[in-house]
Amino acid sequence: MKASNSYHALYSLLLLLSVSTFKLIFSATVFCPEIEQQSLVSFRQSLQDPNNLLSSWNGTLNCCNWKGVICHNSTGHVHELHLQNTRGIYQGLKGKINSSLLNLKHLRHLDLSRNTFPGETIPSFIGSFPNLEYLNLSGSAFRGKIPRTIGNLSNLHTLDLEAFPYRGLEADSLEWLTGLSQLEYLNMDFVNLSAAYNWAQVITSLPYLVELHFQACSLEYTAPLDYANSTTLKHLYIADNNFRYKSSISIPRWIFQLNNLLYLDLSGNYFVGPIPTISNATKLQHIDLSFNDFNSGIPDWFYLCKDLEFLNLLSNLLSGTISNSSLRYLNLGLNSLSGAIPISLGKLSSLEQLSLHANKFTGTLPESFGLLSSLQLLYMNDNMLEGVVTEAHCANLTKLEEFFASGNHLTLNVSPNWNPPFNLTTLQIASWSLGTVGSQIPVWLETQKNIWDLDLSNTGISGRIPSWVWKVEILTLSHNNLSGKIPDLLGLKNKYIYLGSNQFSGSLPRVTDTLRHLDLSNNSFSGGVSHLLCDTRNETYRLELLNLGENQLSGELPDCWMKWPSLIYLNLGNNNMSGSIPNSIGHLAALESLNLYGNKLSGAIPFSMHNCTELVKIDFRDNNLDGGLPTWVGTELLKLTFLLLGSNKLSGSISSEICHLNSLQILDLSGNEFSGVIPRCVYNFTGMATERNLSRYKYSYSLYWWVFIDSVLVAVKGSESEYGTTLSLVTNINLSKNNLSGEIPKELTSLAELRSLNLSRNRLIGSIPERIGDMKQLESLDLSINSVSGEIPISFTLLTSLNHLNLSHNNLTGRIPKSTQLQSLDASSFTGNNLCGSPLEINCRGDDDEPRRQKDQDNEDEGENESKIEWFYVLLSLGYAVGFSVMCTTLVLKKSWREGYFRLLDSVWDKFYVYVCIRWTRLTKASETSS
């Protein structure tokens, strides 16, 4: 029995080996057809292959064994080409796609994705593969129009034409897609479809389409579509487009008729109006409507989607309150939601990320938050919450890692020995109260061993900083009452430290080379800066932001700036620094903002600064700098937007090279000794002529924009004001207190967006430019204490934004133009001239005779009107007489006209006579009948 079984097993094994050997031999004998192999060789020869991706494509070997080639296992025909690049951008195939591929009649799968065909168009013959089911040309840098011949691929299931962002691949119509009746997956991300108005009709007509990607396709309009026929569409990505036809467009309602939809992304489209309140898409699991302009409440049907796990409504105009749901991700930030945060949120046991930041929530934080046992990330900063947060609010937050709650008015009240259930990596609670006045950094924070981002700014804490705090990578403790000395920050992993506006004292600390930002401004540090800036422990440092302004630092600026090549922002303003600006400052090639104002620096502006070509702001005000304004400032520092050199000892002329600074918004050369004329090329200051837009974060150099924003102190309307978040709107020219001469350039009036102009205390002559009224945004104008003459131009009445004007102590004459703005100003704005009229108490000549002259004018006007009426009748009669005389004379002298005229009269008389007779006869008969 055992022998029989052994024999049977041996027989089966031999049979299996025989079959396997047969198959191996058979498959080894299957070769791809010669024509197909030669076609692939020709295809390869038209390509560049710098990384030898096709090194196995040897013309003497069976092409079925080549890399990326898959043949049919019995016929040997090439069925699939997998030639996608997997080595990174620009590492794949290059060149042209050879038409020899057309010989692959049985090709079903073609993947050329992530290769590089720059400037090449997709060949039209690509639509000539009748059996093709899969086509992927994504990320291959094609340009031009997509050939409509692709619509001939009737067996295609997958089409991926994703383009490089904004590289020129486009389609003026999508009608050709209707030929792809078997299509299930379509990706056309970054393809320009701005001309494809009927895209929605085409897409919804594809009977088997499951997934659609139309991200950043420049879609501008969708033709009306009342009903969507598609029942198969499950994934719809239509994000980051420009739906702005006729300035705005509402969300297409047909989308919410797709009853099998699972994934919907319509973010970044700037849709307006309400979110539809009715939807058939109740199977949705993922909804992203962020970065639109929806202005309704949150529809209840969102929370009725039983499988909904992800809901992102970030950055809209939504209002109202939020309801219960079963989400894992909920983002309602940057809206206008108000009222109390609902207690029912505590029932979201699956919620992992919750974002409620930048809304208008009020009231207290509900204790039910402590029930969110799955919560990992919580954003609730920048609301209007108030009240007390206790240990109960955190009871079950065992998975919480990131907590952002700054910008509220909450008070944290926990026991000194509290041991939190969570282990945070990020804690931002700026503007909270951490207990009684004079409280220190909470002890319980030391239990958070993984914390790397800590923001306790403006929380009222005081005392010294515990040693463990210096291990935090991002440390923000500004605007408190912390004191003591700061130890050297060496050998640590600190990257961002913001300690401004405290009471720290002593010498500056030395820092580690890993530090990126250091803000020690507005403290009481003293001594020099050489030990910090010239520390020999490292050859160079990676610091990008160094703010030491508003301290008591002294000594000279050291000449070792070559050690800080990464600096972008440098502020040593309002200290007691002396000496000259060192030449090594020119090594700061990345520097954008240089602030040395309010010191005792002397000497000339160093020539080496011409290397700092990234400079946007130079603020050297209130020093003792001398020499001239270097011409290279205008020819080399072309990004300069704020140039503040006021209150120094600079002299010489203002060269015309400064006019190359067409981005300039603020120019302050006041309080110097400049002479000569104001350059007439000021019209090149286009930054003061084009409309300004508010960009609150444009000049923020800190990791988080709200921690530190660059600012400028500007003298406007007779006082100084500091501008930070609105700095992008400020435009100002201040050339006052110099020795400038000549006329006020009329070219200044082209600066239509200039808000403040101060030319006072110079030696300017001539008249005020006639077209000064073109400066419609001008709010402050000071031309006082010059020798300007002539009359005040009447165009002053067009300056409707003007609220500060000083023309005093000049040689102006004549009447002050009448306007609401000018007559509302103080009389001191016009004193010291030869002016008259309101608001001055000096009447202009002839003002007393005004009532009598007005009466005489009225009588004169009345007499003129009567005279005009009399002459009208005289001329009318004369015209009638002349016309009648001409007619009579013609009839006398012209026999044919005379005969014709009398015949006409006879004819008219005969017709009149007959008409009268007939009417009389009818009336007579009617009278007899009635009687």
Secondary structure in CASP SS format (residue, H / E / C, confidence):
PFRMAT SS
TARGET T0000
AUTHOR 0000-0000-0000
METHOD secondary structure of the structure
MODEL  1
M C 1.00
K H 1.00
A H 1.00
S H 1.00
N H 1.00
S H 1.00
Y H 1.00
H H 1.00
A H 1.00
L H 1.00
Y H 1.00
S H 1.00
L H 1.00
L H 1.00
L H 1.00
L H 1.00
L H 1.00
S H 1.00
V H 1.00
S H 1.00
T H 1.00
F H 1.00
K H 1.00
L H 1.00
I H 1.00
F H 1.00
S H 1.00
A H 1.00
T C 1.00
V C 1.00
F C 1.00
C C 1.00
P C 1.00
E H 1.00
I H 1.00
E H 1.00
Q H 1.00
Q H 1.00
S H 1.00
L H 1.00
V H 1.00
S H 1.00
F H 1.00
R H 1.00
Q H 1.00
S C 1.00
L E 1.00
Q E 1.00
D C 1.00
P C 1.00
N C 1.00
N C 1.00
L C 1.00
L C 1.00
S C 1.00
S C 1.00
W C 1.00
N C 1.00
G C 1.00
T C 1.00
L C 1.00
N C 1.00
C H 1.00
C H 1.00
N H 1.00
W C 1.00
K C 1.00
G C 1.00
V E 1.00
I E 1.00
C E 1.00
H C 1.00
N C 1.00
S C 1.00
T C 1.00
G C 1.00
H C 1.00
V E 1.00
H E 1.00
E E 1.00
L E 1.00
H E 1.00
L C 1.00
Q C 1.00
N C 1.00
T C 1.00
R C 1.00
G C 1.00
I C 1.00
Y C 1.00
Q C 1.00
G C 1.00
L C 1.00
K E 1.00
G E 1.00
K C 1.00
I C 1.00
N C 1.00
S H 1.00
S H 1.00
L H 1.00
L H 1.00
N H 1.00
L C 1.00
K C 1.00
H C 1.00
L C 1.00
R C 1.00
H E 1.00
L E 1.00
D E 1.00
L C 1.00
S C 1.00
R C 1.00
N C 1.00
T E 1.00
F C 1.00
P C 1.00
G C 1.00
E C 1.00
T E 1.00
I C 1.00
P C 1.00
S H 1.00
F H 1.00
I H 1.00
G H 1.00
S C 1.00
F C 1.00
P C 1.00
N C 1.00
L C 1.00
E C 1.00
Y E 1.00
L E 1.00
N E 1.00
L C 1.00
S C 1.00
G C 1.00
S C 1.00
A C 1.00
F C 1.00
R E 1.00
G E 1.00
K E 1.00
I C 1.00
P C 1.00
R H 1.00
T H 1.00
I H 1.00
G H 1.00
N H 1.00
L C 1.00
S C 1.00
N C 1.00
L C 1.00
H C 1.00
T E 1.00
L E 1.00
D E 1.00
L C 1.00
E C 1.00
A C 1.00
F C 1.00
P C 1.00
Y C 1.00
R C 1.00
G C 1.00
L E 1.00
E E 1.00
A C 1.00
D C 1.00
S C 1.00
L C 1.00
E H 1.00
W H 1.00
L H 1.00
T H 1.00
G H 1.00
L C 1.00
S C 1.00
Q C 1.00
L C 1.00
E C 1.00
Y E 1.00
L E 1.00
N E 1.00
M C 1.00
D C 1.00
F C 1.00
V C 1.00
N E 1.00
L C 1.00
S C 1.00
A C 1.00
A C 1.00
Y C 1.00
N C 1.00
W H 1.00
A H 1.00
Q H 1.00
V H 1.00
I H 1.00
T H 1.00
S C 1.00
L C 1.00
P C 1.00
Y C 1.00
L C 1.00
V C 1.00
E E 1.00
L E 1.00
H E 1.00
F C 1.00
Q C 1.00
A C 1.00
C C 1.00
S C 1.00
L C 1.00
E C 1.00
Y C 1.00
T C 1.00
A C 1.00
P C 1.00
L C 1.00
D C 1.00
Y C 1.00
A C 1.00
N C 1.00
S C 1.00
T C 1.00
T C 1.00
L C 1.00
K C 1.00
H E 1.00
L E 1.00
Y E 1.00
I C 1.00
A C 1.00
D C 1.00
N C 1.00
N C 1.00
F C 1.00
R C 1.00
Y H 1.00
K H 1.00
S H 1.00
S C 1.00
I C 1.00
S E 1.00
I C 1.00
P C 1.00
R H 1.00
W H 1.00
I H 1.00
F H 1.00
Q H 1.00
L C 1.00
N C 1.00
N C 1.00
L C 1.00
L C 1.00
Y E 1.00
L E 1.00
D E 1.00
L C 1.00
S C 1.00
G C 1.00
N C 1.00
Y C 1.00
F C 1.00
V E 1.00
G E 1.00
P C 1.00
I C 1.00
P C 1.00
T C 1.00
I C 1.00
S C 1.00
N C 1.00
A C 1.00
T C 1.00
K C 1.00
L C 1.00
Q C 1.00
H E 1.00
I E 1.00
D E 1.00
L C 1.00
S C 1.00
F C 1.00
N C 1.00
D E 1.00
F E 1.00
N C 1.00
S C 1.00
G C 1.00
I C 1.00
P C 1.00
D C 1.00
W H 1.00
F H 1.00
Y H 1.00
L H 1.00
C C 1.00
K C 1.00
D C 1.00
L C 1.00
E C 1.00
F E 1.00
L E 1.00
N E 1.00
L C 1.00
L C 1.00
S C 1.00
N C 1.00
L C 1.00
L C 1.00
S C 1.00
G C 1.00
T C 1.00
I C 1.00
S C 1.00
N C 1.00
S C 1.00
S C 1.00
L C 1.00
R C 1.00
Y E 1.00
L E 1.00
N E 1.00
L C 1.00
G C 1.00
L C 1.00
N C 1.00
S C 1.00
L C 1.00
S E 1.00
G E 1.00
A E 1.00
I C 1.00
P C 1.00
I H 1.00
S H 1.00
L H 1.00
G H 1.00
K H 1.00
L C 1.00
S C 1.00
S C 1.00
L C 1.00
E C 1.00
Q E 1.00
L E 1.00
S E 1.00
L C 1.00
H C 1.00
A C 1.00
N C 1.00
K E 1.00
F E 1.00
T E 1.00
G E 1.00
T C 1.00
L C 1.00
P C 1.00
E H 1.00
S H 1.00
F H 1.00
G H 1.00
L H 1.00
L C 1.00
S C 1.00
S C 1.00
L C 1.00
Q C 1.00
L E 1.00
L E 1.00
Y E 1.00
M C 1.00
N C 1.00
D C 1.00
N C 1.00
M E 1.00
L E 1.00
E E 1.00
G E 1.00
V E 1.00
V E 1.00
T C 1.00
E H 1.00
A H 1.00
H H 1.00
C H 1.00
A C 1.00
N C 1.00
L C 1.00
T C 1.00
K C 1.00
L C 1.00
E C 1.00
E E 1.00
F E 1.00
F E 1.00
A C 1.00
S C 1.00
G C 1.00
N C 1.00
H E 1.00
L E 1.00
T E 1.00
L E 1.00
N C 1.00
V C 1.00
S C 1.00
P C 1.00
N C 1.00
W C 1.00
N C 1.00
P C 1.00
P C 1.00
F C 1.00
N C 1.00
L C 1.00
T C 1.00
T E 1.00
L E 1.00
Q E 1.00
I C 1.00
A C 1.00
S C 1.00
W C 1.00
S E 1.00
L C 1.00
G C 1.00
T C 1.00
V C 1.00
G C 1.00
S C 1.00
Q C 1.00
I C 1.00
P C 1.00
V H 1.00
W H 1.00
L H 1.00
E H 1.00
T H 1.00
Q C 1.00
K C 1.00
N C 1.00
I C 1.00
W C 1.00
D E 1.00
L E 1.00
D E 1.00
L C 1.00
S C 1.00
N C 1.00
T C 1.00
G C 1.00
I C 1.00
S E 1.00
G E 1.00
R C 1.00
I C 1.00
P C 1.00
S H 1.00
W H 1.00
V H 1.00
W H 1.00
K H 1.00
V C 1.00
E C 1.00
I E 1.00
L E 1.00
T E 1.00
L C 1.00
S C 1.00
H C 1.00
N C 1.00
N E 1.00
L E 1.00
S E 1.00
G E 1.00
K C 1.00
I C 1.00
P C 1.00
D C 1.00
L E 1.00
L C 1.00
G C 1.00
L C 1.00
K C 1.00
N C 1.00
K C 1.00
Y E 1.00
I E 1.00
Y E 1.00
L C 1.00
G C 1.00
S C 1.00
N C 1.00
Q E 1.00
F E 1.00
S E 1.00
G E 1.00
S C 1.00
L C 1.00
P C 1.00
R C 1.00
V E 1.00
T C 1.00
D C 1.00
T C 1.00
L C 1.00
R C 1.00
H E 1.00
L E 1.00
D E 1.00
L C 1.00
S C 1.00
N C 1.00
N C 1.00
S E 1.00
F E 1.00
S E 1.00
G E 1.00
G C 1.00
V C 1.00
S H 1.00
H H 1.00
L H 1.00
L H 1.00
C C 1.00
D C 1.00
T C 1.00
R C 1.00
N C 1.00
E C 1.00
T C 1.00
Y C 1.00
R C 1.00
L C 1.00
E C 1.00
L E 1.00
L E 1.00
N E 1.00
L C 1.00
G C 1.00
E C 1.00
N C 1.00
Q E 1.00
L E 1.00
S E 1.00
G E 1.00
E E 1.00
L C 1.00
P C 1.00
D C 1.00
C C 1.00
W H 1.00
M H 1.00
K H 1.00
W C 1.00
P C 1.00
S C 1.00
L C 1.00
I C 1.00
Y E 1.00
L E 1.00
N E 1.00
L C 1.00
G C 1.00
N C 1.00
N C 1.00
N E 1.00
M E 1.00
S E 1.00
G E 1.00
S E 1.00
I C 1.00
P C 1.00
N H 1.00
S H 1.00
I H 1.00
G H 1.00
H H 1.00
L C 1.00
A C 1.00
A C 1.00
L C 1.00
E C 1.00
S E 1.00
L E 1.00
N E 1.00
L C 1.00
Y C 1.00
G C 1.00
N C 1.00
K E 1.00
L E 1.00
S E 1.00
G E 1.00
A C 1.00
I C 1.00
P C 1.00
F H 1.00
S H 1.00
M H 1.00
H H 1.00
N H 1.00
C C 1.00
T C 1.00
E C 1.00
L C 1.00
V C 1.00
K E 1.00
I E 1.00
D E 1.00
F C 1.00
R C 1.00
D C 1.00
N C 1.00
N E 1.00
L E 1.00
D C 1.00
G C 1.00
G C 1.00
L C 1.00
P C 1.00
T C 1.00
W H 1.00
V H 1.00
G H 1.00
T H 1.00
E H 1.00
L C 1.00
L C 1.00
K C 1.00
L C 1.00
T C 1.00
F E 1.00
L E 1.00
L E 1.00
L C 1.00
G C 1.00
S C 1.00
N C 1.00
K C 1.00
L C 1.00
S E 1.00
G E 1.00
S E 1.00
I C 1.00
S C 1.00
S H 1.00
E H 1.00
I H 1.00
C H 1.00
H H 1.00
L C 1.00
N C 1.00
S C 1.00
L C 1.00
Q C 1.00
I E 1.00
L E 1.00
D E 1.00
L C 1.00
S C 1.00
G C 1.00
N C 1.00
E E 1.00
F E 1.00
S E 1.00
G E 1.00
V C 1.00
I C 1.00
P C 1.00
R H 1.00
C H 1.00
V H 1.00
Y H 1.00
N H 1.00
F C 1.00
T H 1.00
G H 1.00
M H 1.00
A C 1.00
T C 1.00
E C 1.00
R C 1.00
N C 1.00
L C 1.00
S C 1.00
R C 1.00
Y C 1.00
K C 1.00
Y C 1.00
S E 1.00
Y C 1.00
S C 1.00
L C 1.00
Y C 1.00
W C 1.00
W C 1.00
V C 1.00
F C 1.00
I E 1.00
D C 1.00
S C 1.00
V E 1.00
L E 1.00
V E 1.00
A E 1.00
V E 1.00
K C 1.00
G C 1.00
S E 1.00
E E 1.00
S E 1.00
E E 1.00
Y E 1.00
G C 1.00
T C 1.00
T C 1.00
L H 1.00
S H 1.00
L H 1.00
V C 1.00
T C 1.00
N E 1.00
I E 1.00
N E 1.00
L C 1.00
S C 1.00
K C 1.00
N C 1.00
N E 1.00
L E 1.00
S E 1.00
G E 1.00
E E 1.00
I C 1.00
P C 1.00
K H 1.00
E H 1.00
L H 1.00
T H 1.00
S H 1.00
L C 1.00
A C 1.00
E C 1.00
L C 1.00
R C 1.00
S E 1.00
L E 1.00
N E 1.00
L C 1.00
S C 1.00
R C 1.00
N C 1.00
R E 1.00
L E 1.00
I E 1.00
G C 1.00
S E 1.00
I C 1.00
P C 1.00
E H 1.00
R H 1.00
I H 1.00
G H 1.00
D H 1.00
M C 1.00
K C 1.00
Q C 1.00
L C 1.00
E C 1.00
S E 1.00
L E 1.00
D E 1.00
L C 1.00
S C 1.00
I C 1.00
N C 1.00
S C 1.00
V C 1.00
S E 1.00
G E 1.00
E E 1.00
I C 1.00
P C 1.00
I H 1.00
S H 1.00
F H 1.00
T H 1.00
L H 1.00
L C 1.00
T C 1.00
S C 1.00
L C 1.00
N C 1.00
H E 1.00
L E 1.00
N E 1.00
L C 1.00
S C 1.00
H C 1.00
N C 1.00
N E 1.00
L E 1.00
T E 1.00
G E 1.00
R E 1.00
I C 1.00
P C 1.00
K C 1.00
S C 1.00
T H 1.00
Q H 1.00
L H 1.00
Q H 1.00
S C 1.00
L C 1.00
D C 1.00
A H 1.00
S H 1.00
S H 1.00
F C 1.00
T C 1.00
G C 1.00
N C 1.00
N E 1.00
L E 1.00
C E 1.00
G C 1.00
S C 1.00
P C 1.00
L C 1.00
E C 1.00
I C 1.00
N C 1.00
C C 1.00
R C 1.00
G C 1.00
D C 1.00
D C 1.00
D C 1.00
E H 1.00
P H 1.00
R H 1.00
R H 1.00
Q H 1.00
K H 1.00
D H 1.00
Q H 1.00
D H 1.00
N H 1.00
E H 1.00
D H 1.00
E H 1.00
G H 1.00
E H 1.00
N H 1.00
E H 1.00
S H 1.00
K H 1.00
I H 1.00
E H 1.00
W H 1.00
F H 1.00
Y H 1.00
V H 1.00
L H 1.00
L H 1.00
S H 1.00
L H 1.00
G H 1.00
Y H 1.00
A H 1.00
V H 1.00
G H 1.00
F H 1.00
S H 1.00
V H 1.00
M H 1.00
C H 1.00
T H 1.00
T H 1.00
L H 1.00
V H 1.00
L H 1.00
K C 1.00
K H 1.00
S H 1.00
W H 1.00
R H 1.00
E H 1.00
G H 1.00
Y H 1.00
F H 1.00
R H 1.00
L H 1.00
L H 1.00
D H 1.00
S H 1.00
V H 1.00
W H 1.00
D H 1.00
K H 1.00
F H 1.00
Y H 1.00
V H 1.00
Y H 1.00
V H 1.00
C H 1.00
I H 1.00
R H 1.00
W H 1.00
T H 1.00
R H 1.00
L H 1.00
T H 1.00
K H 1.00
A H 1.00
S H 1.00
E H 1.00
T H 1.00
S H 1.00
S C 1.00
END
